[in-house]
Amino acid sequence: MKGSGSLKELVELLVKSLVDRTEDVSVEKMENSGSILLEVSVHPDELGKVIGRQGRIIKAIRTLVRSCAPPGKKVLVELVEE
């Protein structure tokens, strides 16, 4: 993955593949000098699908995104309620 713009697209693709209401998925990117924050919003009824049992799915998404991060950048993926 090149650049942080594609990180947003990666997270959006992964989350949309998990939920039924894809139109309610949004990913907001906030960036500063040392980190990138990706805030993921889904329909409240589908939060469990993104979190997974014992948080396994969201942990896997976070691990994948961190592995694709640009050098020297810390990437955070957070779920937010609409």
Protein Blocks (a to p, Z undefined) as FASTA:
>chain_A
ZZjklmmmmmmmmmmmmpmblmlpccdddddfkbccddddddfklmmmmnogghlmmmmm
mmmmmmmpcehiacddddddZZ
